Amino acid sequence: MASAKFRPSAKSGLPFKTGNREKRQKLHILRKKALDNTRRDERFRRRREEGKDPRLREDRLRKNIPLTLERKRVWDDVDRDTGDGLGVSVDVERLKRQKIGEEAQADGEDGSNQGEEAMDAVALEDDHDSMIDSASDSEQPTTTPPPPSSCRKSATERATSPTYSTASTNLDLTLSALAARFPTLFSTEPPPKPKTLITTSLNSSLHREARLLTTLFPNSVYIPRSAHRHSHKYSVREIASFASNRSYTAVLVLKEDQKKPTGLTFVHLPKGPTFHFSISNWIEGKRLPGHGNPTEHMPELILNNFRTPLGLLTAHLFRTMFPPQPELQGRQVVTLHNQRDYIFLRRHRYVFREKRQTEKNVTGPDGKEVKGVEGIRAGLQELGPRFTMKLRRIDRGIQKGSGQEWEWKGKMEKQRTKFQL
């Protein structure tokens, strides 16, 4: 054991372990101070060096990218013929690019090199996980020799970039098998004007929350669901038949537990399918700081980051709930953002204003400034309600008992880096 006169300096760690509790506490405090001083000295040293050479700070920020679950997302290794693709984690846009490359290669077999160039472009995009490529890499020629080991990308840089998640969903990318399986959701004809019937589960007390949903979904009406002992308790199948005969396009059932919203069931009319979502983090608009009051204008719809076949099916369901021609004078927008299979619903009112001197210009998903809007910024005011949804099951048609026959059902995923939407 060390001598009692020994006192470790503030720049050192624990020199030894002792059985004395008081000495152990003092040594632990000294170690924390030593670590804090070392980190502080490192920060000030880095600040002095970056003050002399600003490029060092740019390089540090470029490499200092957090390794999140979105960046580590994995996909199922499948070919182009995936059928409807439900239950398969595959990027539909990547499959579309592969199909275009194969068709170009087949057309160029007579001597043209268009197919080879298309395949090389697809392979280059796949090396970057087919989502985004840096501007510096795109400017380099393909004949550049490989960089030395000291310049190779780290695991963080090789991971999937989350920048593409800010882009809106392309609803034109649809698998033919998926469209044949759900023809009413993927119809080529203009969709009918949405008309939604909103109700609740039996013995529900969520009348105020259900009326709030009528302000969120355009052209919707709330009909209370009676559960009196002398009245007939209508099932969801009977309610759907009632609504279908009166030209409704969807039925929405709000579920509750302990007087709180816990689930939403979307029934697409006239023949289904039925989508079951769970709800969490329900917050009414009046509880939001600085909230606004919604108007009766038809809102715009933004669908973000729905990339798999199941995600496209879910996005088309929400597309049928809103009219294709919004009323822009109302300046209202409903956003459905998918992240890690959780769908975040928000409603805002926006206004365009001049950019302040302290604000930066608007940048796109690639990180570059958007041309033409240098002096314009958008202000947002949340209207509410806000909540988070998670898809649990898709039933086949409209069933008498829920869960008898299902198209897709959520499982207990053991791999946290694999997402379904």
LOVEX-307891 format. One line per 10 residues: number of its first residue (from 0); their letters; for each residue x, y, z of C-alpha. Coordinates in nm, 3 decimals. Example, Ala and Ser with C-alpha at 12.3 -4.5 7.8 and 13.67 -1.06 7.14 Angstrom:
REM residues 2
0) AS) 1.230,-0.450,0.780; 1.367,-0.106,0.714
//
This chain:
REM residues 421
0) MASAKFRPSA) 0.000,0.000,0.000; 0.122,0.353,-0.077; 0.248,0.590,0.184; 0.002,0.811,0.372; 0.199,1.123,0.267; 0.147,1.042,-0.101; -0.093,1.283,-0.269; -0.175,1.227,-0.636; -0.157,1.537,-0.853; -0.461,1.684,-1.023
10) KSGLPFKTGN) -0.331,1.561,-1.360; -0.303,1.194,-1.263; -0.547,0.911,-1.218; -0.591,0.664,-0.935; -0.244,0.534,-0.839; -0.379,0.251,-0.625; -0.691,0.109,-0.465; -0.752,0.126,-0.095; -0.997,-0.036,0.140; -1.052,0.289,0.332
20) REKRQKLHIL) -1.381,0.439,0.227; -1.290,0.802,0.294; -0.963,0.776,0.105; -1.142,0.600,-0.179; -1.390,0.885,-0.204; -1.114,1.146,-0.206; -0.926,0.956,-0.476; -1.242,0.935,-0.684; -1.292,1.312,-0.658; -0.930,1.371,-0.756
30) RKKALDNTRR) -0.970,1.144,-1.056; -1.281,1.330,-1.174; -1.100,1.662,-1.141; -0.803,1.522,-1.332; -1.026,1.402,-1.617; -1.212,1.734,-1.630; -0.886,1.930,-1.640; -0.747,1.705,-1.912; -1.057,1.749,-2.127; -1.056,2.122,-2.066
40) DERFRRRREE) -0.691,2.151,-2.169; -0.768,1.949,-2.483; -1.059,2.177,-2.571; -0.853,2.493,-2.532; -0.565,2.344,-2.728; -0.799,2.247,-3.011; -0.956,2.593,-3.006; -0.616,2.760,-3.039; -0.518,2.538,-3.330; -0.851,2.587,-3.508
50) GKDPRLREDR) -0.823,2.962,-3.458; -0.501,2.957,-3.655; -0.629,2.717,-3.923; -1.011,2.719,-3.976; -0.986,2.414,-4.203; -0.913,2.197,-3.899; -1.254,2.278,-3.755; -1.427,2.197,-4.083; -1.252,1.861,-4.102; -1.341,1.783,-3.741
60) LRKNIPLTLE) -1.709,1.865,-3.788; -1.718,1.664,-4.110; -1.586,1.354,-3.934; -1.778,1.405,-3.609; -2.105,1.245,-3.726; -2.304,1.057,-3.458; -2.349,0.689,-3.535; -2.727,0.662,-3.493; -2.957,0.371,-3.569; -3.062,0.535,-3.896
70) RKRVWDDVDR) -2.700,0.540,-4.011; -2.664,0.172,-3.921; -2.986,0.066,-4.094; -2.962,-0.268,-4.273; -3.168,-0.400,-4.563; -3.272,-0.748,-4.669; -3.059,-0.888,-4.950; -3.325,-0.972,-5.210; -3.346,-0.954,-5.587; -3.583,-0.741,-5.792
80) DTGDGLGVSV) -3.863,-1.002,-5.794; -3.980,-0.961,-5.434; -4.354,-0.997,-5.502; -4.561,-0.749,-5.305; -4.270,-0.699,-5.065; -4.474,-0.691,-4.744; -4.257,-0.794,-4.453; -3.936,-0.736,-4.651; -3.709,-0.448,-4.557; -3.598,-0.334,-4.902
90) DVERLKRQKI) -3.558,0.011,-5.054; -3.806,0.045,-5.341; -3.611,0.329,-5.499; -3.296,0.117,-5.514; -3.489,-0.164,-5.684; -3.622,0.089,-5.935; -3.269,0.204,-6.018; -3.152,-0.155,-6.057; -3.439,-0.225,-6.296; -3.353,0.081,-6.504
100) GEEAQADGED) -2.990,-0.025,-6.515; -3.077,-0.376,-6.629; -3.308,-0.244,-6.902; -3.042,-0.003,-7.023; -2.785,-0.282,-7.029; -3.020,-0.505,-7.229; -3.081,-0.228,-7.483; -2.708,-0.163,-7.517; -2.600,-0.516,-7.602; -2.580,-0.426,-7.974
110) GSNQGEEAMD) -2.255,-0.234,-7.919; -2.352,0.072,-7.722; -2.204,0.134,-7.379; -2.513,0.295,-7.228; -2.597,-0.014,-7.027; -2.248,-0.037,-6.879; -2.252,0.330,-6.782; -2.593,0.290,-6.617; -2.478,-0.017,-6.424; -2.162,0.164,-6.314
120) AVALEDDHDS) -2.373,0.453,-6.191; -2.603,0.218,-6.001; -2.305,0.035,-5.850; -2.150,0.365,-5.746; -2.471,0.470,-5.574; -2.499,0.135,-5.399; -2.148,0.173,-5.260; -2.274,0.482,-5.080; -2.585,0.293,-4.967; -2.774,0.445,-5.261
130) MIDSASDSEQ) -2.892,0.740,-5.058; -2.650,1.032,-5.087; -2.306,1.102,-5.221; -2.082,1.385,-5.116; -2.001,1.655,-5.364; -1.629,1.594,-5.334; -1.666,1.228,-5.422; -1.889,1.299,-5.722; -1.636,1.541,-5.869; -1.350,1.287,-5.859
140) PTTTPPPPSS) -1.296,1.074,-6.169; -1.361,0.702,-6.154; -0.995,0.627,-6.236; -0.868,0.779,-5.911; -0.646,0.529,-5.724; -0.770,0.410,-5.384; -0.675,0.635,-5.093; -0.415,0.524,-4.841; -0.513,0.349,-4.523; -0.485,0.672,-4.323
150) CRKSATERAT) -0.749,0.840,-4.548; -0.998,0.557,-4.558; -1.347,0.617,-4.429; -1.427,0.519,-4.076; -1.720,0.302,-3.970; -1.924,0.616,-3.909; -1.866,0.746,-4.261; -1.934,0.406,-4.418; -2.269,0.378,-4.239; -2.594,0.480,-4.404
160) SPTYSTASTN) -2.639,0.854,-4.422; -2.960,0.983,-4.257; -2.977,1.289,-4.481; -3.216,1.122,-4.724; -3.473,1.078,-4.448; -3.562,1.445,-4.485; -3.682,1.392,-4.843; -4.049,1.339,-4.917; -4.186,1.001,-5.018; -4.209,0.929,-5.391
170) LDLTLSALAA) -4.554,0.773,-5.435; -4.486,0.689,-5.800; -4.248,0.407,-5.698; -4.492,0.118,-5.660; -4.437,-0.253,-5.709; -4.677,-0.407,-5.960; -4.754,-0.702,-5.730; -4.837,-0.463,-5.445; -5.067,-0.258,-5.668; -5.245,-0.575,-5.787
180) RFPTLFSTEP) -5.296,-0.690,-5.428; -5.445,-0.358,-5.313; -5.607,-0.209,-5.624; -5.822,0.044,-5.437; -5.521,0.208,-5.270; -5.305,0.211,-5.584; -5.571,0.313,-5.835; -5.454,0.498,-6.146; -5.778,0.696,-6.158; -5.814,1.020,-5.959
190) PPKPKTLITT) -5.908,0.932,-5.601; -6.258,1.027,-5.484; -6.315,1.311,-5.246; -6.232,1.182,-4.896; -6.523,1.139,-4.657; -6.439,0.989,-4.317; -6.662,0.854,-4.043; -6.498,0.878,-3.701; -6.617,0.679,-3.403; -6.477,0.528,-3.084
200) SLNSSLHREA) -6.467,0.194,-2.912; -6.750,0.073,-2.690; -6.793,0.244,-2.353; -6.548,0.515,-2.459; -6.516,0.857,-2.297; -6.291,1.012,-2.565; -6.558,1.234,-2.719; -6.344,1.548,-2.712; -6.046,1.370,-2.870; -6.268,1.225,-3.144
210) RLLTTLFPNS) -6.403,1.571,-3.225; -6.045,1.696,-3.250; -5.982,1.433,-3.518; -6.267,1.578,-3.723; -6.067,1.903,-3.747; -5.756,1.708,-3.852; -5.906,1.493,-4.128; -6.100,1.696,-4.387; -6.466,1.627,-4.456; -6.506,1.398,-4.155
220) VYIPRSAHRH) -6.791,1.352,-3.910; -6.800,1.205,-3.561; -7.080,0.966,-3.464; -7.078,0.846,-3.099; -7.085,0.470,-3.054; -7.356,0.377,-2.810; -7.306,0.100,-2.555; -7.634,0.117,-2.366; -7.756,-0.214,-2.237; -8.085,-0.182,-2.429
230) SHKYSVREIA) -7.921,-0.073,-2.756; -7.755,-0.279,-3.028; -7.376,-0.282,-3.005; -7.267,-0.236,-3.365; -6.946,-0.403,-3.472; -6.682,-0.238,-3.689; -6.796,-0.450,-3.983; -7.154,-0.323,-3.948; -7.033,0.035,-3.913; -6.822,-0.005,-4.227
240) SFASNRSYTA) -7.123,-0.137,-4.419; -7.332,0.157,-4.296; -7.062,0.404,-4.403; -7.002,0.241,-4.740; -7.371,0.271,-4.831; -7.350,0.646,-4.761; -7.046,0.716,-4.983; -6.788,0.727,-4.704; -6.433,0.641,-4.809; -6.291,0.545,-4.468
250) VLVLKEDQKK) -6.389,0.460,-4.112; -6.164,0.562,-3.824; -6.205,0.399,-3.481; -6.036,0.564,-3.183; -5.943,0.325,-2.901; -5.874,0.412,-2.541; -5.725,0.273,-2.222; -5.764,0.446,-1.886; -5.934,0.741,-2.060; -5.635,0.801,-2.289
260) PTGLTFVHLP) -5.607,0.741,-2.666; -5.407,0.425,-2.728; -5.497,0.314,-3.082; -5.637,0.408,-3.421; -5.799,0.169,-3.667; -5.829,0.280,-4.030; -6.082,0.088,-4.241; -6.045,0.161,-4.610; -6.385,0.138,-4.780; -6.555,-0.037,-4.944
270) KGPTFHFSIS) -6.359,-0.365,-4.909; -6.062,-0.289,-4.687; -5.785,-0.347,-4.589; -5.786,-0.253,-4.221; -5.483,-0.085,-4.060; -5.423,-0.102,-3.685; -5.200,0.162,-3.526; -5.102,0.219,-3.166; -5.092,0.576,-3.033; -4.856,0.737,-2.785
280) NWIEGKRLPG) -4.767,1.090,-2.671; -5.109,1.240,-2.746; -5.100,1.617,-2.686; -5.390,1.848,-2.764; -5.333,2.175,-2.941; -5.433,2.394,-2.647; -5.151,2.241,-2.438; -4.883,2.338,-2.690; -4.697,2.664,-2.616; -4.769,2.932,-2.873
290) HGNPTEHMPE) -5.026,2.720,-3.053; -5.271,2.847,-3.313; -5.631,2.770,-3.396; -5.700,2.559,-3.707; -5.932,2.672,-3.982; -6.160,2.473,-4.212; -5.927,2.497,-4.512; -5.811,2.175,-4.677; -5.453,2.120,-4.558; -5.149,2.016,-4.756
300) LILNNFRTPL) -5.000,1.671,-4.691; -4.629,1.585,-4.649; -4.520,1.220,-4.630; -4.159,1.168,-4.526; -3.928,0.865,-4.531; -4.167,0.586,-4.637; -3.924,0.375,-4.840; -4.021,0.005,-4.822; -4.323,-0.160,-4.991; -4.502,-0.164,-4.655
310) GLLTAHLFRT) -4.414,0.202,-4.608; -4.554,0.291,-4.950; -4.876,0.104,-4.869; -4.910,0.302,-4.547; -4.834,0.628,-4.728; -5.105,0.558,-4.986; -5.353,0.498,-4.704; -5.286,0.844,-4.560; -5.298,0.990,-4.910; -5.661,0.876,-4.946
320) MFPPQPELQG) -5.751,1.054,-4.620; -5.669,1.399,-4.760; -5.792,1.574,-5.076; -5.551,1.590,-5.370; -5.613,1.965,-5.417; -5.543,2.156,-5.091; -5.656,2.510,-5.024; -5.330,2.702,-5.023; -5.484,3.019,-4.887; -5.524,2.844,-4.552
330) RQVVTLHNQR) -5.144,2.783,-4.527; -5.200,2.465,-4.324; -4.988,2.153,-4.365; -5.011,1.807,-4.207; -4.681,1.620,-4.182; -4.644,1.244,-4.137; -4.277,1.170,-4.074; -4.158,0.810,-4.042; -3.850,0.745,-3.832; -3.756,0.403,-3.694
340) DYIFLRRHRY) -4.106,0.276,-3.780; -4.267,0.546,-3.566; -4.496,0.787,-3.754; -4.494,1.137,-3.608; -4.803,1.342,-3.694; -4.784,1.723,-3.676; -5.002,2.004,-3.808; -4.866,2.355,-3.866; -4.956,2.688,-4.017; -4.672,2.845,-4.213
350) VFREKRQTEK) -4.589,3.198,-4.322; -4.311,3.323,-4.549; -4.099,3.609,-4.421; -3.768,3.777,-4.491; -3.452,3.617,-4.360; -3.287,3.782,-4.062; -2.918,3.862,-4.064; -2.844,3.603,-3.798; -3.018,3.321,-3.990; -2.870,3.093,-4.252
360) NVTGPDGKEV) -3.004,3.025,-4.598; -3.235,2.732,-4.669; -3.046,2.410,-4.743; -3.168,2.100,-4.924; -3.131,1.731,-4.830; -2.783,1.730,-4.982; -2.667,2.007,-4.748; -2.634,2.268,-5.027; -2.814,2.599,-5.031; -3.134,2.610,-5.235
370) KGVEGIRAGL) -3.112,2.866,-5.513; -3.386,3.124,-5.556; -3.488,3.143,-5.188; -3.178,3.304,-5.041; -3.366,3.581,-4.861; -3.679,3.387,-4.763; -3.752,3.186,-4.450; -4.067,3.007,-4.332; -4.219,3.055,-3.990; -4.421,2.773,-3.833
380) QELGPRFTMK) -4.698,2.772,-3.576; -4.817,2.435,-3.451; -5.192,2.385,-3.440; -5.223,2.039,-3.290; -5.309,1.777,-3.202; -4.980,1.592,-3.210; -4.926,1.221,-3.152; -4.708,0.928,-3.253; -4.834,0.616,-3.431; -4.685,0.272,-3.488
390) LRRIDRGIQK) -4.824,0.019,-3.735; -4.912,-0.309,-3.564; -5.121,-0.511,-3.811; -5.292,-0.500,-4.150; -5.605,-0.715,-4.171; -5.738,-0.862,-4.492; -6.061,-0.692,-4.591; -6.312,-0.599,-4.320; -6.344,-0.883,-4.073; -6.608,-0.961,-3.818
400) GSGQEWEWKG) -6.340,-1.032,-3.560; -6.015,-0.842,-3.571; -5.699,-1.041,-3.644; -5.861,-1.349,-3.806; -5.682,-1.307,-4.139; -5.405,-1.056,-4.176; -5.187,-0.931,-4.460; -4.900,-0.818,-4.238; -4.835,-0.841,-3.868; -4.566,-0.677,-3.662
410) KMEKQRTKFQ) -4.317,-0.911,-3.497; -4.068,-0.884,-3.217; -3.765,-0.765,-3.412; -3.444,-0.868,-3.240; -3.231,-0.666,-3.481; -3.265,-0.302,-3.388; -3.114,-0.178,-3.712; -3.386,-0.329,-3.936; -3.701,-0.127,-3.996; -4.021,-0.217,-4.180
420) L) -4.135,0.121,-4.309
//
